[in-house]
Amino acid sequence: MRQFNTVQAHPNWEWDGSLSITGAQSLRTYRELKERQSKLPTHEYGIFFAFSKEQFKSGMKDLVSRGLLKDGEKIYSHGGGFFGIPGALERYMSAVEAIDKEIAEKCDPLEVYYEEYNNFECCLGFDGDLPAVKAVIQIFGVDIARQVLTDDKRFNRVGDVDGIAESMNNN
């Protein structure tokens, strides 16, 4: 069985219930890896984001000018303003998953839960700690999430780990 450190957290009411985290050993690594992940150069994969007609035209023009797309050629919409050339989403998601794998190897899942609890402002959200639990399941898998995210470690708890994992698989 994988061993995890003794990180602790408690709500800080001066911060509206966000967690104060103590004893973290891999939190800096997690933050650095997530920062690297957020700065993946989508344009190098042939992907762009557009939330207006002007942004879409600009993204298309860029792909054509770089020879990634022929003028008039179709592009894929991946939802949420996310567009890309054929195969681009797969290449981009492979890079995202490689960083997730590195996180799983180097970081403590409970620290990830606490960090994401704060990032998603779970203390204020109507869906409780759901986004933080989903992050742990996505990166570490349901077995580790179940092992680490016990009732005494969770805050603003919504649902059990197995039920959350099942709902993720059904979407």
RAHU-V831363 format. One record per pair of residues at least 12 apart in sequence whose C-alpha atoms are under 6 Angstrom apart, sorted by sequence separation. I is the first residue (numbers start at 1). J is the second residue. D is the distance in whole Angstrom. If there is no record, write none. Layout:
# RAHU-V831363
i = (I	I)
j = (J	J)
d = (D	D)
This chain:
# RAHU-V831363
i = (9	8	8	7	117	146	7	116	7	113	129	128	129	128	51	128	50	49	49	48	47	104	47	46	46	100	46	45	26	18	17)
j = (21	21	22	22	132	161	23	132	24	132	156	156	157	157	81	158	81	81	82	83	83	140	84	84	85	139	88	88	107	118	123)
d = (4	6	5	6	5	6	5	5	5	5	6	5	5	6	6	6	5	5	5	5	6	6	4	6	6	6	6	5	5	6	6)
